[in-house]
Amino acid sequence: MHPLDIQFNDTDKAKYLQLAQVIRNAIIKGDLVAGTKLSSARVMAQAYQLNRHTIMNALQLLVAEGWLVSFQRSGYCVTESLPIQSSVDAIGTPKLAPKPYQFSQQLETPQTMELNQYRFNFAGGLPDLTHFPYKEFKRAMSQVFNYLDVTKLHYGDISGVAELKLQIEGYLQKARNLKPADLLICNGSQEALFLIAKAFIGKGDFVASETLGYPPARKAFAACGAKLIDIKQDDEGLCVDDLKAQLEYYPIKLLYLTPLHQYPTTVTLSPTRRLQIYQLCYAHNVMIIEDDYDHEFHYRCQPLQPMAADDPAGIVIYLSTFSKIMFSAARIGYICAAPQVIAQLTAWKQLMNHKNDVLMQLAVAQWMKEGGFERHLKRMTKLYKQRYEAMDACLNSLQRQGYPLDYIKPDGGMAMWVNFNTSVDLLKSQMQEQGVYLQTEEEFYYHDAVRSLRPAMLKHVRLGFAGQSVEVMEQGLAIVRSHMYKNSQ
């Protein structure tokens, strides 16, 4: 074998690894064909000005990897059975053309929001993380490590650690008049939605929700094979008459609702409509998914108790999350439902990931047990109420100045649904250029529905008020207002 042209680099990579890489590449490219006998270690050491042990280390590595074979007293040869030889041509170019991947379905590439790029952020469900009691929570986490039962770190507790389930059950009974027989802890509400979809939806099954709704939920249903049915809504929420008509026409299996603060319009569904919806679903054998994503933040009155709190037939699957109270990275959501439903969802969860972050669950349980959870919740409810009133005052001031916007002040939540009475079709991208993040009406339709809408019909914007100070919020609204009404006053 003629010496290969090798330029050794003065890097952290050992010279025997560099030599092995050069010989390996020569074999792949066809410069060293199958059966080629390599020079002896002594000759190679002289040619490359290396220690003989360095040469031997490189050759033995290539033998271990299957590129070379070693023969006693006769040295090293390129192996005769190289699969790579059949897949390269004379100059080393791969002959195999890539084939299309056979995905079960083609999903859109996920788009994540980089919060740091926006000076003004009106995301609807964004908590203010600067006010979270990190030191207090750190003490709860330290307490967990000080008295850790290491057996909890093994597989098991698929439905969640008993300590956290006990604390959540007590909290739900006290704050929401909900007495779950059992519950399942999930990695956030999105996992909860996907578990429910996997457990109940077969290909072609019909799932209903309001025309304007929570996109990730509908994407989870569609990904599991569902056909989505839009139900009309008005200023009071889901239209019962249209639900009745759709139930008589389609064999709907699930109804997805956000009844306390409808997503995205923030409307609270009245007790009368809740009862009518429940009776219709029971009559048509439809399960109700009640997504109560921000129950805690209700300002003008006591929030209505969940539909799941009065569910004699066991047809409501109730889910909620700590993402709005704590932070989304905590990855703690939960599902309450009939025992048979929880059993099936737990079985599906075991197929997905066995269990959640045990240490985080135990820390949250400890934090709740010590009272830190409720203290933080009270502080944040007070803060968000101040921001809620500030946004209302700001929007009301614009109305008095003659700007043609309309909105209904919600009873609670973390956002307001504002009608600017002019097209907001391109507003999102235009505001991003000015460092403002917001969500426009188009985002909340399922894609089939939005195609039938003319841009001029899209006039609403969802403006979150919880995640930024009043001063920053007012500055951001001024930018939005000046852009929307360039020719006004």
N, C-alpha and C positions, 0 to 999 in steps of 0.2 A: 504494500500500500504506500503510495506517495504521501508525504506529509501534507496534512491539510493546512490551509492558510488560516492561522489563528492569531487574533489580536486580543491578548489578555487585558482586561480592564482592571484598574486599581479601584475596585469596589469592595463592598462588604461580602460579596459572593465569593466563596472559596474557589481557587483555581481548578480543583478537580471537578467542581460542578460546571464551571465554564467549559472545560474540555469535554465533559460528557455531553453538554448541550450542543457543541459544535459537531461532535460525531453523530449524535442523534439526528440533527438537522440534515447532515449529509446522507444519512440512511433514508430519511423521509423523502428527500428530493431526488434520490436515485443516484447520487454521486458515489455512494457505496452500495453496490447491488448485493443481493442475497448470495451468500457463499464467499464473499470477499474476505481474504485473510488479512488481518491487521498486522502491522509491524510489531516486533517484540517490545515489551515494556522498556527495555534498555535503549533500543533504537529511538523510541518515541520520546524518552526522557532526554536524550541528546538533541533530538530535532527541535523539541519545544523548550529546551532549557529549564526542565522541571525535575523535581525530585522523583525518583522511581516510585516511591510510595504514593505520590500524588497521582501518577499514571495508573497504578494498580487500583486505587480507590475509584477512579473514573470508570475503568473497565469493569470492575466488579459491580458498580452501580448499574451499568448498562446490561450486564448479565442478569441481574436481579429484575430489571424492568422487561427483559425479554428481547432486547435489541441485538444482543450478542450471545454466542455460545462459547464456552471454554472447553478446550481439549487438552488433556494432560500431555505435556512435553511439546505440543505443537502450537500453543497460543490461542488467540481469539479470532473468531470468524463472525461475520454478519449472519444472523440466523436465516435458515432457508425458508421458514414459514412466516413471512411478513405480510399481513393483510394489507398493509399500507401500499404494497407494490401494485396491487390490483386497482387502486384508486387514484394513482397519479400517472401522468404521461411522462415522456422522456425528459421534460424540463421541470418536472415537479409540480405541475399545475393540477389541482384536483379535478377529476373527471365527473364526480358526483354532483349533479345539480340539486339544489334544495327543493324539496317538495312542500306543498301547502300543508299547514298543520290542521289536523282534523279535530277542531274544537267542537264541543257539543252545541255551542252557540257563540257568536262573536259579540263580546261586550265592549262598550266604549272604554278607552283608556282612562283610568281615574284621574280627575283633575283636583289637586289639593290647593287650598287657599293659603298662601303665605301671608300671615297677618302682618308681618313686619314691613311689608311693602306699602301698607296703607296708613296714612296719617289719621284718617277718619273712617271708622268701621261701624256700619249700621247692620251687621249680621244679626239676624233675629233672635238667635238662641245663645248668644255669646255672654257668658258671665264675666264679671270683672275680677280677674285673677290677682290683681294687686292687693285685694282685701282679704285673700284667704289666709287663715292663721297657720302658716307653715310651721312655726316653732311649736305651737300647741300640737299639731298633727305629728310632728317629729317625735314629741314625747310619747304619744300614743304608739308610734311605730317602735320606739325604743322599749316600751313596756312589753310589747309583743316579743321582741328578741330576748328580753331578760327572763321571760317565763315561757319560752317557746316549747310546745309539745312537738318534737321533731317528727313524730309519726304522721302529723298532718301534712308533711311535705311529700309523702308518698302519694301514689295514685289513690283515688277515693274521693269522697265528698263531691261527687259530680254535680249535685244540685246546689253546692255552696256549703261553706263551713257553718256548723250549727250556731256558733256565736253570732254571726252576722244575720242569719235568718231569724234568730230570736229577737234581735234588736229591730230589724225591719218590721217584723210582725207586730211588735209592740208599738212602733211608731205609726204604722198604718191604722191600727185600731184606735189610737189616740187622735191622730190628725185627720183621718179620712173615713172613720167609721167603717173600716174594711177589716173583716176578720177572716184572713185566708186560712184554709185548712192546711195548705202547704204552699211553698213557693220555690221558684228556681232562680238562682243567681246567674246572670249572664255577663258576658264581656260587652256591656253597653246595650242600648235598646236595639241597635241594628242587628246584632246577633240574635236577639229575642225575636225580631220580625222574621229573620231568615229561618229560624228554628220552627216557628209557627207555620211558615209557608211550606217547609219541607214536610211537616207532619200532616198537613191538611190538603195541600194542593197537588193534584195530578194534572197531567197534560190536558189542556182544554177546559179545565174547571173555571167557573166564573167567580170573580172577586169584584165587589163593588166598593166605591169610595166616592166622596164628594168630587165634583168636577175640578175644583182647586184643592190640591192636597200636597202631602209630604212626598217629594219625589223618591227618596231612598226606599220608602216602604213599597211604593208601586213597582220600583225596579226589582226589589226582592221577590215580589209576587210574580212578576213577569218572567224572571229568571227561572222560577220553578214551574213554569208552564201555564200560568194563569192567563185567562182572557179578562181584560179589565173593563168594567162597566162604570161609566160616570153617572152620578146621581146629582140632579140639579140642587142648587143651594140658593138661599136668599139672605136677607139681612138678619134672619133669625137662625140660620144654619141649614142643615140638610132638609130638603123638601120631602115631607112624608108621602104626599100624593105621588110624586115621581118614584120614590122608593117602592111604593106599592105596585105601580105600573111595571117597573122593571122586574120585580119579584114574580109577577104573573107571566112575564114574557121569557125570562131567563131562569135557569136552575142555579141561582146564585148560591155559593157555598159559604163565603165569608163576606162580612161587611167591616171595613176598616173605618174607624172614627177617631177624631180628636175632639170630644164633646165639650171639654171645659174651656179651652182656648183653641178654637178651630184653626188648624194650620192650613193656609197662612193668614186667614182673615181675622183671627182673634175672637170671633163670635162665640158666646157661651150658649150652648144648646139648652133650651128651656126644659123644665121637668116634664111638661106635657108632651113635647116632642120626643123626649127620651123614652117615656112610657109607650108612646105609639110605635116607635121604632122597635122597642124590645118585643112588643106583642106581635108585630109583623114578622120579625125574625124568628120568634118561637113558632109561629104558625107555619112558616116556610122552611123550618129546619136549617136556619142560617146561624152560624157562629159569629159573634161580634168581637172584633179586636178593639179594645179601648186603650188608646195610647194617651196616657196622662203625663205628658212630658215635662210640664212645669207647674204642677198643681200648687206648689207652695206660694207662688207669687201672684196673689190675688189681693187687691187693694181697696175696693169700694164696698165690699161686703164679704161675708164668709163664703168660701167657694162651695158650690154644690158638691155633695158627696158623689163618688164615682158610681157609674151604672153598676159596676161589679159589687157594690155594697148592698144592692137589692136585686139579687140574681137567683131566684128560687129554682130555676130550671138548669142552672149551671152552664149557660150558653155564652157567658162573657169571659174573654181572655184578657186580663188586665195587665198592662205593662207600663213601667216607668223607669226612670234613670236618675243617677246622682250626678250626671254630667253638668246639669244646670246649677246644682247646688255647690258642687265641688269644682271639678274640672274634667274634661272629657278623657284625659289620660288615666284617670282612676279606673276606667273601664268597668263600671259597676252599674248594671241594670238588673231588673228583676221582673218575673212573670208570676201572677197569681191566677189560678184557674182551678177547675174541678180536679180532684186527685187523679182521675184517669188521664186527663189531658197533661198534667204535670209529669206523669209517668212516661208518656210517649215523648214529650219534649226533652225530658232528661235522657232518654235512650238515644234520641237524635244528637243531643249535645255530646254524649260519650263518643259518638262516631266522629264528631268534629274536632274536639280538643280535650276530652277527658275532664278538665277542670279549669278553674280560673286562677288568678294570682292569689294564692292563699295568704301571703303576707299582707297584701293590700286589704283583703277581706278582713283579716284579723285586726289590722290597724283601724279600719273604719268601725268595726264592731266595738273596739276599745274606746275610740273617740266618741261614739254614740253613748256608750255606757257611762262615760265620765261627764256627759252633758255638753261636750264641745260642739257636737253637730247642731243641736237646737239653738245654742247661743249664736253660732255662726249664721244659722238660717234666719234668726230674728234680726241680726245686724244687716244682712243682705236684703231682706224684705224691706226694711226701713230705708236703706240706701236706694233700692230700685224704685220704691214708691216716690222718692224725691225726684228721681230722673224721669219717671213716668209723668209726674205733674209738670216737670220742666218742659218735656217735649209737647205735652198738651198745651201748655201756655205759649210755646213758640209757634205751634201750628195755628192756634187760635188767633194769635197776633197777626199772622200772615193773612188769615181770613178777614180780619178787621181792616187790614190795609188794602183789601180788594183783590187779593190773589185768589183765583178760582179753584181752590182745593177743597175737598170734602173728606171727612173721616168720622167714624163713630168711636168715641172714646171707649176702649174696652174695660171690662171689670178687672182685668189683671193681665198677666203674661209678661213678656219681655220685648214686645214689639207692637207697632201700630200699623194698620193697613190704610194707606192714604191714596185717595183718588185725586190725581193732579188735573183731571179733566182735559188732558192733552196727551198725545201719544208718548209713551215711554219706551218705544221700540228699541232705540239705540242708546238709551240713557246709561245702562250699566257700563258699556265699554267706554263711553264718553267720560263718565265719572272716574273710572279706573285711571284714566290718563291724568286726572287731577288728584290722585291719591285718596279717592273716596270709594269705599266698598258698600254696595247696597244690592238688593234683590228686587227684580221687576216681575210683573205679573206673569210674563211668559214662562218663567221657570217652574211655575206651580201647576201647569197643565201637563197631562200625559201627552206624549209627542203626537199621538193621532189626533187629539182634540185641538192642539194649538195650530196644526196645519190649516184648519178651516177658518182661523181667525185672521182678520185683516190687521196690519200693524196699528192702524188708527183706533182699533177697538181696545188695545192694551194700554190702560191708563193708570193702573195701580202700582204702588211701590210698598214693599214691606220694610219699615224702618225700625231697627232694633235700638233700644235706648239703654239697655242694661250695662253694656260692656265698656262704656267710655264716660268721662266726666261731663257734667252739664256744659262747661265752657267749651270743650272740644266738640260736643254734640251740636251746640249752637253755631259754631264756626263751620262745621260740615254742612249743616242745613242751609246756611247762607250760600254756600257754593252750589248746592243742589237747586235752591230757589232761583238764584241768579241765572243758572243755565236753563231751567225749565221755562222761565218767564222773561226771556231776554228783551222782549219788546213791551213788557208791562212796566208801568210806573217807573 
